[in-house]
Amino acid sequence: MKEDHIELEGRVQTVLPGTMFRVELDNKHLVLATICGKMRKRWVRLTVGDRVKMEMSPYDLDKARIVWRLR
């Protein structure tokens, strides 16, 4: 059975090395996020200020996976 993920939106605050990003959620909480494999395969570029949609595990609320870049 697959785990349920929490889907959230946020804004990229800092671009870190190794395809890692510091993202600020709408409730002002900062999380460390990485891009998913599909975005890496399609060469989707993220910069500071981009709105993103993320998935988080309910067990670790400090890390996330970016699954979509919003317009």
C-alpha positions in Angstrom: 0.0 0.0 0.0 1.4 3.4 -1.0 1.8 6.1 1.6 -0.4 9.1 1.5 1.5 12.3 0.7 0.7 15.8 1.9 0.5 18.2 -1.1 1.6 21.8 -0.4 2.5 24.9 -2.3 5.3 27.3 -1.6 7.8 29.7 -3.1 11.5 29.0 -3.7 13.7 31.1 -1.4 17.2 29.8 -2.0 18.8 27.6 -4.7 21.3 25.2 -3.1 23.8 22.9 -4.9 22.9 19.4 -5.9 19.4 20.3 -7.1 18.3 21.2 -3.6 16.1 24.2 -2.8 15.0 26.0 0.4 11.2 26.6 0.0 9.0 28.8 2.1 5.4 27.4 2.5 2.4 29.6 2.7 2.4 29.3 6.5 6.0 30.8 6.6 7.6 27.3 7.4 10.9 26.6 5.6 11.6 23.1 4.1 14.4 21.6 2.2 13.2 20.3 -1.1 14.6 18.4 -4.1 13.1 18.1 -7.6 11.5 14.8 -8.7 12.9 12.6 -11.4 10.4 13.7 -14.1 11.4 17.3 -13.7 15.1 16.4 -13.7 14.6 14.3 -16.9 12.7 17.2 -18.6 15.3 19.8 -17.6 12.8 22.0 -15.7 14.7 25.0 -14.3 13.7 26.6 -11.0 14.8 30.0 -9.8 14.2 32.1 -6.7 10.6 33.3 -6.5 9.1 30.4 -8.5 5.8 29.0 -7.1 6.0 25.2 -6.7 3.8 22.3 -5.7 5.4 19.8 -3.4 4.7 16.4 -1.8 5.8 15.8 1.8 5.8 12.6 3.9 3.7 12.8 7.0 6.7 11.4 8.9 9.3 14.1 8.1 7.9 17.6 7.7 11.2 19.2 7.1 11.9 17.7 3.7 9.8 17.6 0.5 9.9 16.7 -3.2 9.0 19.3 -5.8 6.6 17.8 -8.4 5.3 20.8 -10.3 6.3 24.4 -11.1 3.3 26.7 -11.0 2.8 29.7 -13.2 
